[in-house]
Amino acid sequence: MFRGAGHGGSDARRRALEHRRSSRRRLPGWIWWLLGIFLLIGLMLFVLHHNQKEQFRPPVVDNGSEIEEVPHEKVNFTEELLSSTSFARQLADQMTLAKAYVILAKEHGNLQLAWELSSQIRNCQRLLSEGAVSGRAINQDEAHPIISRLARLIYKAQDSHYDIGTTLVTLKSHALALEERAKAAIVQSAEFGQLAAESFPKNLHCLTVKLTEEWLQNPKHRSRSEENRNSTRLVDNNLYHFCIFSDNVLATSVVVNSTVSNANHPQQLVFHVVTDRIHFGAMSTWFLINDFKGCTVEVLCIDEFSWLNASSSPLVRQLSEVETQGYYYTAGSKNPEREIKFHNPKFVSLLNHLRFYIPQILPNLEKVVFLDDDVVVQKDLTQLFSIELHGNVIGAVETCLESFHRYHKYLNFSHPTISSKIDPHTCGWAFGMNIFDLIAWRKANATSLYHYWQEQNSDLLLWRTGTLPAGLLTFYGLMEPLDRRWHVLGLGYDVDIDDRLIESAAVVHYNGNMKPWLKLAIRRYKYIWERYVNSSHPYVRECMLH
C-alpha cells in the first residue's frame, strides 16, 4: 500500500516537474513574439518620424540656400581681386609672382621648377575662373592648398638665387620685348588691313571678266555705246545730271540703282560714269544690258581726255616721277615713319582726282551732283539742284564738331604757305555727295586753284595725300554748307551710328576701309548696300556676289 502510495507520489512530482519545464519552454516564445511586435512598431514609428523630418526639411534647406545664394549673387569678383583681404587677391598676387619665376627658371634651365610652378598657376587660374563664373567669394578651404604649394615653390625659387634684382632686370627686358612685339603687331595689323581694303575681291574680278568677254564678243554693244554718246539728253540742262568716277562695276551699279529707285522721276536722271581703259568694256556692257528705270547712263574712258596730260596737270606730272611712284607703289619701304594708309595708290589715282576737272569733262552742263562709288542713295536727290548756293561753287555737309575735323586736322599750318592764307579753325566738310555750280566754278577758275595747290605740295609738306585736303584748299571760301541729313558718313569705320540718323539720311557713305563689297564690311550696315545689288542677274549669281 505504501509502495503504491510512494509510486503515486513520485508520478505526481514528475508530472509537476514536466509541467514546469513545459511552462518554462512556452514563456520565452511569447516574450520573443511580443518583443518582435514592439520592435516592428518601433521601426514603423522611426520610419514615419524620419519621413516627416524629410518632408519638413526641404523648406528649411531652401530658405537657407536662398539666404546663402543672395550674397553670392552680390559678389563682385573684380572687387574681390582688388580687396587686400580676399583670398582671390592673394591667389592673383602669388600667381603673378609665380609667372615671373617661371620665366627665370626657364632661362636658368630649371625646367622641373618651371613645370611645377606652371602646374600650380593652372590650378590657381582654374579656381579663380570658377569663382568668377559662379559669382562667389573663394574661401580659405579652397585657397589654402594652392597658396601653400605656391609659397613653397616660390621659396624654392628664391632659394635658387633668383633674387629680386635678377627678377626686376629680367622682367624689364621681357616687358621691353613685349612692347616691341606689340608695336610690330600693330604695324602688321595695319598693313594687313590696308591690303585687304585695297584688294579687289575675286567675285568682282569675275564679274569684270565676264562683262569684258561679252563686250569683246558682241559688236552690237560697241555700236550701241557709240550711238548713245550722241544723245541730246547728255547736254540737256533741264535734266538732272550726276557724275561718278570709278573702276568698280558693281559699286557704280549700286549708286545708280539706289539713286533711280528713290527718285520721283527717274527718266529725268542722267549719269556720266568715267572709268579706266581696263574696266571700260565691262562698265559699258553692264549699263547696256541692264535697265535702270529709264534713266540715261553715259560711260566714258579716262584715256579719251587728251587734255589731261603732264603739261596741263601737276598730278599727272608728279605721277610720272620715280620718287612719287616709289612712295605710293612700294608699300612705303623707303619711308617707314609714314602711316601705312597714306601709301594707298588710290589716293593719287587719276580717277580719284577727276572731281577737280568736272567742268572740262562736262563742258556743256551748268549743275551736277558728284557721287562717290561707296555711297547709297535713300532719298530723291533732284531737290539738291534747287538749293541756293549763293554764288559758291560747291555744296557740302560740314563735319566739324567743336575742334574736330577743322582745317588744322588736315593741313600743315607750320608751313607759311598755309598759315598765311588759311584760317586753321575753318570747319571741314565732306566729299562723296556734293552739288557743283559749274558756272560759278568756271568763274572762280577753281581748277587752276587746284593746280596751284598741287604744285605747292609737290614735296608733300602741305598735306600728306588724298583729295580732301586739296579740296579744302581749292574751294576755300567757295563752299555752301548743306543740311547734315543730306550726307551721313562713317559706315565704313564707325559701328555706333544712330539708326535714326541713317534712316533720315538722303545719302549714306561707306567712307573708310570697311567697304560694303569687302569681307571687312560692318555687318550692321551691309544690308543697306546689298538691297540695291542686282542679285538676279546671271553673271552676279554665277560669281556668287550676293
Disulfide bonds with the S-S distance in Angstrom:
Cys206-Cys543 2.00
Cys400-Cys427 1.75
